[in-house]
């Protein structure tokens, strides 16, 4: 009976370790991006609400963050 309990505890620990590793990988892999909207006619920046309301005359761009400078 005790050996079976130990087995299940070990399985649970292994499962939790895998979950923690996968969560850490997912949070580390994501980089923040931002979106901006422009008018296709004039090229001026416009609010995202206007861009969603007028998709045929607007362009939405995804901006990636600049790589940070490494300290020496």
C-alpha positions as CSV (number, residue, x, y, z in Angstrom):
1,X,0.0,0.0,0.0
2,X,2.8,2.4,0.9
3,X,4.8,1.7,-2.3
4,X,1.7,2.5,-4.4
5,X,1.3,5.8,-2.6
6,X,4.9,6.6,-3.2
7,X,4.5,5.8,-6.9
8,X,1.6,8.2,-7.2
9,X,3.4,11.0,-5.4
10,X,6.4,10.6,-7.7
11,X,4.1,10.7,-10.8
12,X,2.5,13.8,-9.5
13,X,5.9,15.5,-8.9
14,X,7.0,14.6,-12.4
15,X,3.8,15.9,-13.9
16,X,4.1,19.2,-12.0
17,X,7.8,19.6,-13.0
18,X,6.8,19.2,-16.7
19,X,4.0,21.8,-16.3
20,X,6.3,24.3,-14.7
21,X,8.9,23.9,-17.4
22,X,6.3,24.3,-20.1
23,X,4.9,27.4,-18.4
24,X,8.4,28.9,-18.1
25,X,9.0,28.2,-21.8
26,X,5.8,29.8,-22.9
27,X,6.3,33.0,-20.9
28,X,9.9,33.3,-22.0
29,X,9.1,32.8,-25.6
30,X,6.5,35.5,-25.9
31,X,7.8,39.0,-26.8
32,X,5.5,42.0,-26.5
33,X,4.3,43.4,-29.8
34,X,2.2,46.4,-30.5
35,X,-0.1,47.3,-33.4
36,X,-0.6,50.6,-35.0
37,X,-3.1,51.7,-37.6
38,X,-2.6,53.9,-40.6
39,X,-4.9,55.4,-43.2
40,X,-4.3,53.7,-46.6
41,X,-5.2,57.0,-48.4
42,X,-3.1,59.5,-46.4
43,X,-0.7,57.4,-44.4
44,X,-1.5,59.2,-41.2
45,X,-1.8,57.3,-37.9
46,X,-5.4,56.7,-36.8
47,X,-7.0,55.1,-33.8
48,X,-7.5,51.3,-33.8
49,X,-11.3,51.7,-33.5
50,X,-11.4,53.6,-36.7
51,X,-9.2,51.0,-38.4
52,X,-11.5,48.2,-37.3
53,X,-14.6,50.1,-38.5
54,X,-13.0,50.8,-41.9
55,X,-10.9,47.8,-42.9
56,X,-10.9,48.6,-46.7
57,X,-9.2,52.0,-46.2
58,X,-6.8,51.2,-43.4
59,X,-3.7,49.2,-42.7
60,X,-2.8,47.7,-39.4
61,X,0.9,47.1,-38.8
62,X,2.5,44.9,-36.1
63,X,5.6,46.5,-34.5
64,X,8.2,44.2,-32.9
65,X,10.2,45.7,-30.0
66,X,13.8,46.7,-30.6
67,X,16.4,44.3,-29.2
68,X,17.8,45.7,-26.0
69,X,21.5,46.6,-25.9
70,X,23.5,44.1,-23.9
71,X,25.6,45.4,-21.1
72,X,29.3,44.5,-21.1
